[in-house]
Amino acid sequence: MLDFNHQPKFHDRVTDLIDAALQAEQGEQRLRDYLGGSRLGVSCERALQYEYTHTPEDPGRSFSGRILRVFEVGHALEDLAIRWLRLAGFELHTQKANGGQFGFSVAGGRIRGHVDGIFSGGPDDLGLTYPALWECKTMNAKSWRETVKKGIAKAKPVYAAQVAVYQAYMEGSVPGISQNPAIFTAINKDSQELYFERMPFDGGLAQSMSDRGVRVITATEAGELLPRVTTTPTHFECTWCSWQDRCWKAG
């Protein structure tokens, strides 16, 4: 007699099928052959090397189907934020006239980035100046509340670095974008609460991150491993790293 109590539940079976399909789709995507400008704020330069060279992740560290679903929900919320901002009177451009995202390519194409959008106008009573970079992130409630309390630079330094780098590198194609504060949008995925922050250009941070990118690429091409960000594998950043085991075995 079949024991139906031990059969996978229907919702689990369907979810497993979706997750497997998402992971298969992820595996078929073309690997990028450059270092993403949005990643330069990651504090461990060795981790950036592993990312840049597509070094295989430790077993069990690749994105699960659930995480891939989280990413897709984030993209969907970003599309909604675009609609909301335009409805509120902002002139927000997310595609170039001939199609494709706005972006940049430097260091012989080895560092690239694509921006979420560029504001060219908006409600007069806000006193904003244009053009202005737009960056949008979605967060869980805890992370969102921390961001609101501390601000982007302290709560999310990787995002602050991304904004500074993008403002700097986009100046060549969008004159004036580094002279006007970027507008950062954070969406609480749990409650749909919104947070907006104006971020003046931080030239020192942009230069520091640019230097980091060059350092990562130069060392990688020379076959050198850069130092880790910490001296212990139990450091919180290491425990989240996809290459924790490989890194510490490398010496």
N, C-alpha and C positions, 0 to 999 in steps of 0.2 A: 504494500500500500504506500502510496506517495505521501510524504510528510510535507504538506503545504506550508507548515509553520516555518520551515527552513528555506523556502523559496524567496529570492530577492523580491522586495516590494516593487509594485508597478512603477511608482515614481522614481525609485532608484534605478530601475532598468532603463527608463527613458532618459534620465539624467546622464547615466553612464554612456548611452549612445551619443548624446549631444557632446559630452566632454571628449569622447574619443574622436568624434568628427572634428572638433575644434583643434585638438592636438595634432591630428593628421594634417589639417589645413596649415597650422603653424609650421609643421615640419617641411611643407612644400614651398614656403615662402623663401624668396631669394635673400641670402644673407647680405647685409650691407657691407661694403668694402671701405668704410670710413669710420672715423670716430665722431659720434654724435655730439654736437655742440651742447645739447641739453644734459649731457652726462659729465661735462667737465667739472662740475661742482662736487662730484663724488670724491670723498677725501682720500681714499686709498688709490694711489697711482698704479700699484700692481694689479688691483682689480680692474682698472681701466685697460691695462695691457691685455689681460685675459679676455676682456670684452671686445677689444679692438681686433684681436687675432682669432676670435670665435673659438677659443679654447673650450673643449668639451667640459660641461659642468659636472660636478660630483654626482654620483648616482642618487636619484631621488630629489635632485635640486631643480630640475627643469619645471617650467610653469605647468601647474595642474590645469585641468579643464575649468575648475572653479575660478582660478585666478584669471584665466583667459576670458571668462564671462564677466568678471569684474572690470577688466580692461574695456570690453565692448560696451558695458553700461556707461563707463566714463565717457566714451566717444559719443554715445547717444545723448548724454546730458550736455556735452559741449555743444552739440547741434542745437539743443533747446536754448542754451544760453545765447547763442548767436541770434536766434529768433527773438528772444526776449529783449535783447539790447537794441536790435533794429526796430522793434515795435515801440521801444521807449524813446526813439528819436536819434539813435546813434548811427553814424555812417561807418559801418564796419565792413571791411573787405577781407575775405578769406581766400579768394582765388584771383590769380592774375587774369588780365583781359584775355589772354590766349589759353587760359586753363592752367591748372596746377597751383600748388601752394607757393606763397612767397618764401624765399629762403636764401641761403648763402652757401658758398663753397670757397674755402681758403686752403692754404698749404698744399697746393697742387691737387685739391679735391679730397685730401685726406681728413679734413675736418669740415663737416657740413651740418646744416640745421634747417628746419622748416618751422616757420612761425605760425601760431594759431590765427593771427589776424592783425590788421592794421586799421586803426581809427583815423578817419580823415575829417570827422566832424561829430558834433553831438549837441545836446541841449545847452543853450547859452548860459543858463544860470549856474552851471557847474564850474565855470571858469577854467576849463581844460584847454590845453594847447595841442595843436596837431602838426604833423602826423604823430601818432602815438602807438607804440607796440601793444598788442593785446596778447596776454597769456592766460590760459584757463586750465585749472586743475580741479579734479573732484577728490573728495576726501571723506573718510568715515567721520562720525560725529566727534570722536575724541580728538582726532587730528585737526579737524576744522576748528574746534573750540580753542585748541592750543594756538593755532594760526591767528585767530581773531585776537587772542589775548596778548601774544608776543610780537605779532607782525611777521611778515615773510622772512626777513633777513635772519631773525633769531630762531624761528620755529622751523623754517624750511630753507636752510642755506643752499641746498642744491638748486632749488627753484630761483633763489636770488641770483646765484651765479649764472644760471641759464638766461635770465632776463638781461643781465649786464652784458653777457657775451652777444646775445642777439641784437641788443641795441647798438653795440659797437660794430658788429659785422654787417648789419643791415644799413648802416649809414651810407655806404657807397651806392646802394640802389634806391634808397628812400632818404634823400637829404633832409636833415632836421630831426630824424627819429630819435637820435641820441640826445638831442637838446630838450626834448619834452618827456615828462614822466611817463613811464609805461603804466598801463592799467591792468592790474592782476585781478583775476576773478577766481574765487574759490567757492565750490558748490558742496554743501553738505549732502552727501548721498543718502543719508538716513532721513533728513527732514526737508531737503531742498532749500534750506536757508542759504542766503548768498552773502558773500563778503567781497568787498572791492577795496583795493589798495593802490594808491599812486606811488610809483617807484622811480624816483629820480635816477638818472644814469650814474653808476658807480664806476668811473674809469679805472680806478686802481684795482677793483675786483675783476673787471673785464681783462685787464692786462695780465693779472695773476693767473686767471684761468686760461688765457691764450698761451702763456708761458708753459702752463701745465700740459696743455695739449701737445705742444711742440716737444716737450720733454718725454712724454709718453711715446710719441711716434718715433722720435730719434732713438730712444733706448730700445724700443721693440725691434726696430730695423737693424740695430747693432747686436741683437741677441742678448741684451742685458735685462735682468729683472730688477725693477725699481724696488725700493724699500717698502715694507708694509706700513700701514698707518699706525700699527700698534705692535707691542712686543709679546702679546699673549693671544692664543687662539680663542680664549673665552671672552675677549672683548666683544661688546654687543654688536659692533659692526661686522666682526668676523663671523659671528653666529648666524647672521643673515646672508652672508656672502655665498654665492653659488659655487665658489672655488675654494672654500675653506680647507678641505682636506688636501687638495692638490697643492695649495699654497704652502701649507706648513710642512708638507713632505718635501717641498722643493728646497728647503733650507734657507 
